[in-house]
Amino acid sequence: MNHLSESEGASTPPPAASAGNRPPTAALRLAHDVLAPLKTVFVGKDEVIDLLGVCLVAGEHLFILGPPGTAKSAIVQELSIRLGGHSFDYLLTRFTEPNELFGPFDIRRLREGELVTNTEGMLPEAEFVFLDELLNANSAVLNSLLMVLNERVFRRGRETRSLPLVMVVSASNRLPDDDALGALFDRFLARVRCDNVASDRLGEVLTAGWQLGRMNGSRPLGPSMDDIRALQRQVSDIDLQPVRTAYLETIHRLRQAGITVSDRRAVRLQRLVAASALLCGRQHANHSDLWTLRYIWDTEEQREVIAAIVQAAVDKAEPAELQSGHPRAQVDRQPNAEEVAADLDRMQESANRGGLTAAERSTLQDQLNLIAGRCGWLIDAQARGFLQQRIESLWQQLKTES
């Protein structure tokens, strides 16, 4: 399953930067020469590819939620080929052992009394790593992976190696259901869904997939891996002051809505905002770059709540900011009546349990306000009216119990 190689929304690349900005050329080359072509090759995967680009520049890891067969590993492999990097991918099971990822002990060195791992063709030599069904990891693999994700270091006994790793992408068709896996999941700063494309685009998928199979390794190369590492260092030089107030307000609103954003994550999420600016050829962030905060959910129920809060921050962008902003900032996901109803069911269940503290009741009321805002955008008038009645009823229940 391992492989080592050399080498829905907005589909247009970010605009070219003005001469006054003097951006690093590698950032624009990545956007125009690598990410934009990937969107042509992988139909309907714009959102995933945009997140891959941002996480790559930010030096952060990406988690993809979705069923098998949706081209997740193929996208990562194609990205590594176009950047001239080494990739490693593996399908984890609950029986996977660490040596399947990191390599076995070197038998020749073992005879000499040395415990040295033979990592040839394995994860420690890769720059891009894709781990499918990540949440099948057992405790032995889990401990090793946490060190890789946190410190980009491989450690086995007295053996310690720094890794050339630039990014880990993982995938699963489910979310974590225990604390141990939750700790692993938490190391992936951004999360995105990847589903099969809509039926009306299947013809495009077939054509693009057939053309990809005929490329025979001939692809135009984008920036080098040295360029990518330089970009990751330059992220810290991006001026975040223009969005500092909006960023703080957004984090506060997320926390008030019951979304867990630790101080550590709040600090690291700034790298995603800065990476968005860098990919657009800017040395400073603007409000459009806050779109990256949509992808910090822990559960599927949080996705629309977070999107609504973040959209309120993005909407503060001036026209000039949007013009030079990331295309993903202008993708407005329409609310779904069934998802709104499911969120209301969850909140109603919490309210019916009773015994809520003042803080818990306040959190539910904040979430209810957000749901009311989403409900107002529903196209179906009948569904909108029915859900608004439910919202009013729940609001009165919470008010009565206060």
C-alpha positions in Angstrom: 0.0 0.0 0.0 2.9 2.3 0.5 4.1 4.5 -2.4 7.2 6.6 -2.8 7.5 8.8 -5.8 9.7 11.5 -7.1 8.8 14.3 -7.9 -18.0 23.3 -5.8 -16.8 26.6 -5.4 -14.4 29.0 -6.8 -12.2 27.4 -9.5 -10.2 30.5 -10.6 -6.7 31.1 -9.1 -6.1 34.1 -6.9 -5.4 37.4 -8.9 -1.8 38.3 -9.7 -0.3 40.7 -7.2 0.5 44.2 -8.0 4.1 45.3 -8.4 4.0 47.2 -5.2 3.3 44.1 -3.1 6.5 42.4 -4.3 5.2 38.9 -3.3 7.4 35.8 -3.2 7.0 34.4 -6.7 6.8 30.9 -5.3 3.4 31.6 -3.7 1.9 32.7 -7.0 3.5 29.9 -8.9 2.0 27.4 -6.4 -1.5 29.0 -6.8 -1.4 29.3 -10.6 0.9 26.5 -11.8 -0.1 23.7 -9.3 -3.3 24.3 -7.4 -5.3 25.7 -10.4 -4.3 22.7 -12.7 -5.2 20.3 -9.9 -8.7 21.6 -9.9 -9.0 20.8 -13.6 -7.7 17.3 -13.1 -9.8 16.6 -10.0 -13.3 17.7 -10.9 -15.4 19.0 -8.0 -12.5 19.0 -5.5 -11.8 22.7 -5.4 -12.5 23.0 -1.7 -10.2 20.2 -0.8 -7.4 21.5 -3.1 -7.7 25.1 -1.7 -7.3 23.7 1.8 -4.4 21.6 0.7 -2.7 24.7 -0.6 -3.3 26.7 2.5 -2.1 23.9 4.8 0.9 23.3 2.7 2.0 26.9 2.9 1.1 27.2 6.6 3.0 24.0 7.4 -0.1 22.5 9.0 -1.8 19.1 8.6 -5.2 18.4 7.0 -7.9 15.9 7.9 -10.3 14.8 5.2 -13.7 13.3 6.1 -15.4 11.2 3.4 -16.1 7.8 1.9 -13.5 5.7 0.0 -13.0 6.2 -3.7 -13.2 10.0 -3.7 -9.7 10.6 -5.0 -8.2 11.8 -1.7 -4.9 9.9 -1.9 -4.7 10.6 -5.7 -4.8 14.4 -5.1 -2.0 14.3 -2.5 0.2 12.1 -4.8 -0.5 14.4 -7.7 0.4 17.4 -5.6 3.7 15.8 -4.6 4.6 14.9 -8.1 4.0 18.5 -9.4 6.3 19.8 -6.6 9.0 17.2 -7.2 8.6 15.8 -3.7 8.5 12.3 -2.1 5.2 10.9 -1.0 4.2 8.0 1.2 0.7 6.7 1.6 -0.7 3.8 3.7 -4.1 2.4 4.7 -4.2 1.9 8.4 -6.0 -1.0 10.1 -6.2 -1.8 13.8 -3.5 -4.4 13.2 -1.0 -2.0 11.6 2.4 -2.1 13.3 4.9 0.8 13.5 7.4 -0.9 11.3 4.9 -0.9 8.4 5.0 2.9 8.5 8.6 3.6 9.7 10.5 0.6 8.5 12.0 -2.5 10.1 15.2 -2.7 12.1 18.3 -3.0 9.9 19.3 -6.6 10.4 22.9 -6.0 9.5 23.2 -3.3 12.1 21.3 -5.4 14.6 23.9 -8.1 14.4 26.5 -5.5 15.4 24.4 -4.6 18.5 22.8 -1.4 17.1 19.1 -0.7 16.9 18.8 1.3 13.7 15.7 1.5 11.5 15.9 0.9 7.8 13.6 3.7 6.6 14.2 3.4 2.9 11.0 4.1 1.0 9.1 4.6 4.2 7.4 7.5 6.0 10.5 9.0 7.6 11.9 9.8 4.1 8.7 11.3 2.7 7.8 15.0 2.4 4.1 14.3 1.7 2.3 11.7 3.8 -1.2 10.4 3.3 -2.7 8.1 6.0 -6.0 6.6 5.0 -8.4 5.5 7.7 -6.3 7.3 10.3 -8.7 6.6 13.1 -7.9 2.8 12.9 -4.5 3.6 14.5 -3.8 1.4 17.5 -1.9 2.6 20.6 1.6 1.6 19.3 1.1 3.5 16.0 -0.6 6.4 17.8 2.3 7.2 20.0 4.7 7.3 17.1 2.4 9.4 14.9 1.9 12.0 17.7 5.7 12.6 17.7 5.7 12.9 13.9 2.8 15.3 13.8 3.9 17.5 16.7 7.6 17.7 16.2 8.3 16.2 12.8 10.7 13.8 14.6 10.9 10.0 14.4 12.0 8.4 17.6 12.6 4.8 18.4 14.5 3.8 21.4 17.7 5.9 21.4 17.3 6.6 17.7 16.0 10.1 16.8 15.7 11.6 13.3 14.4 14.9 12.1 12.0 14.4 9.2 11.8 16.3 5.9 8.0 16.2 6.3 6.1 19.3 4.9 2.6 18.1 5.5 0.5 15.1 6.6 -2.9 14.5 5.1 -5.2 12.0 6.7 -8.6 10.6 5.9 -11.4 8.7 7.5 -15.1 8.0 6.9 -15.8 8.7 10.6 -14.9 11.1 13.3 -13.0 10.1 16.6 -15.1 8.5 19.3 -12.6 8.3 22.2 -10.1 10.6 23.9 -7.0 8.8 22.5 -8.1 9.2 18.9 -9.3 12.7 19.7 -5.7 13.7 20.6 -4.6 12.5 17.2 -7.4 14.2 15.4 -6.6 17.5 17.2 -3.1 17.6 15.6 -4.9 18.3 12.2 -5.6 22.0 12.3 -8.0 22.0 9.4 -10.8 19.6 8.5 -12.7 19.3 5.2 -15.3 17.0 3.7 -14.7 15.1 0.5 -17.7 13.4 -1.1 -18.5 11.9 -4.5 -19.3 14.6 -7.1 -22.9 15.4 -8.0 -24.4 13.1 -10.7 -24.5 15.9 -13.3 -20.7 16.3 -13.2 -19.9 12.6 -13.5 -19.1 13.0 -17.2 -16.5 15.6 -16.4 -15.0 13.2 -13.8 -14.7 10.4 -16.3 -13.0 12.6 -18.9 -10.6 14.2 -16.5 -9.7 10.8 -14.9 -9.0 9.3 -18.4 -6.8 12.2 -19.3 -4.9 11.9 -16.0 -4.2 8.2 -16.8 -2.6 9.2 -20.1 -0.1 11.7 -18.7 2.5 9.1 -18.1 4.4 11.2 -15.6 4.7 14.3 -17.8 3.6 17.3 -15.7 4.9 20.8 -15.6 6.7 21.3 -12.3 5.7 24.1 -9.9 7.9 25.6 -7.2 10.6 23.3 -5.7 10.4 21.7 -2.2 13.0 24.3 -1.1 10.6 27.0 -2.3 7.8 25.5 -0.3 9.9 25.4 2.9 10.8 29.0 2.3 7.2 29.9 2.0 6.4 28.2 5.3 9.1 30.4 6.9 7.7 33.5 5.3 4.2 32.9 6.7 5.5 34.4 10.0 6.3 37.6 8.3 2.8 38.3 7.1 1.2 41.3 8.8 -1.9 40.2 10.6 -2.6 43.6 12.3 -5.3 44.6 9.7 -7.5 41.6 10.9 -6.4 41.4 14.5 -9.7 42.8 15.9 -11.9 40.8 13.6 -9.9 37.6 14.3 -10.3 38.1 18.1 -14.0 38.8 17.8 -14.5 35.6 15.7 -12.6 33.4 18.2 -14.7 34.9 21.0 -17.9 34.3 19.1 -16.9 30.7 18.3 -16.2 30.0 22.0 -19.5 31.6 23.0 -21.3 29.3 20.6 -19.8 26.3 22.3 -17.0 25.7 19.8 -13.9 24.6 21.5 -10.9 26.7 20.4 -8.0 26.3 22.7 -5.4 29.0 23.1 -2.9 26.8 21.3 -5.2 26.3 18.3 -6.1 30.0 18.3 -2.4 30.8 17.9 -1.8 28.3 15.2 -4.9 29.2 13.2 -3.3 32.5 12.5 -0.9 30.6 10.2 -3.8 29.6 8.0 -5.0 33.2 7.7 -1.4 34.3 6.8 -1.0 31.5 4.3 -4.2 32.6 2.5 -2.7 36.1 2.2 0.6 34.8 0.9 -1.1 32.6 -1.7 -2.9 35.8 -2.9 0.4 37.6 -3.3 0.0 39.9 -0.3 2.3 40.6 2.6 -0.6 41.5 4.8 -3.9 39.7 5.7 -7.3 41.2 5.1 -10.8 40.1 6.1 -11.2 37.8 3.1 -8.5 35.6 4.6 -10.6 34.7 7.6 -12.4 32.1 5.4 -9.9 29.6 6.6 -11.6 29.5 10.0 -14.6 27.7 8.5 -12.6 24.5 8.7 -11.9 24.0 12.4 -15.0 21.9 13.3 -14.8 18.9 15.5 -18.2 17.5 14.6 -20.4 17.7 11.5 -23.1 19.5 13.5 -20.6 22.4 14.1 -20.0 23.1 10.4 -22.8 25.4 9.6 -22.6 27.2 13.0 -18.9 27.9 12.4 -19.5 28.9 8.7 -22.2 31.5 9.8 -19.9 33.0 12.4 -16.9 33.2 10.0 -19.0 34.5 7.2 -20.0 37.5 9.4 -16.3 38.3 9.7 -15.6 37.8 6.0 -18.5 40.1 5.2 -16.6 43.0 6.7 -14.2 42.9 3.8 -14.2 46.0 1.6 -14.6 45.5 -2.1 -10.9 46.1 -2.6 -10.1 43.3 -0.1 -12.3 40.8 -1.9 -10.8 41.8 -5.2 -7.3 40.9 -4.0 -8.7 38.1 -1.7 -8.8 34.3 -1.9 -11.6 33.1 -4.2 -12.8 30.7 -1.4 -13.8 33.7 0.7 -16.6 34.4 -1.7 -18.1 30.9 -1.7 -21.3 31.2 0.3 -22.8 27.8 1.2 -26.6 27.9 1.3 -28.1 26.6 4.5 -29.8 23.2 4.3 -33.3 22.8 6.0 -32.5 19.2 7.1 -29.3 20.3 8.8 -31.0 23.2 10.5 -33.7 20.8 11.8 -31.0 18.4 13.0 -29.3 21.2 14.9 -32.6 22.2 16.5 -33.3 18.6 17.5 -29.9 18.5 19.3 -30.5 21.8 21.0 -34.1 20.7 22.0 -32.7 17.5 23.5 -30.2 19.5 25.6 -33.0 21.9 26.8 -35.4 19.1 27.7 -32.8 17.5 30.0 -33.2 20.4 32.3 -30.9 21.5 35.1 -29.0 23.9 32.8 -26.5 26.3 34.3 -26.7 29.9 33.4 -23.6 29.5 31.2 -25.1 26.5 29.4 -28.4 28.3 28.8 -26.5 31.3 27.5 -24.6 29.1 25.1 -27.8 27.5 23.8 -29.3 31.0 23.2 -26.3 32.1 21.3 -26.4 29.0 19.1 -30.2 29.5 18.6 -29.5 33.1 17.4 -27.1 31.7 14.8 -29.6 29.1 13.7 -32.3 31.8 13.3 -29.9 33.7 11.0 -29.3 30.6 8.9 -33.0 29.8 8.8 -33.8 33.2 7.3 -31.8 32.3 4.1 -33.8 29.1 3.4 -35.4 29.2 0.0 -38.3 26.9 0.8 -40.9 29.3 2.5 -42.8 26.4 4.1 -39.7 24.8 5.6 -38.5 28.3 6.7 -41.8 29.1 8.5 -41.9 25.7 10.2 -38.4 26.0 11.5 -38.8 29.6 12.6 -41.8 28.4 14.7 -39.6 25.8 16.3 -36.9 28.4 17.0 -39.4 30.7 18.7 -40.8 27.9 20.8 -37.4 26.8 22.0 -36.4 30.4 22.7 -39.4 30.8 24.9 -38.6 27.6 26.7 -35.1 28.8 27.5 -36.4 32.2 28.5 -38.9 30.7 30.9 -36.3 28.5 32.6 -33.9 31.4 33.2 
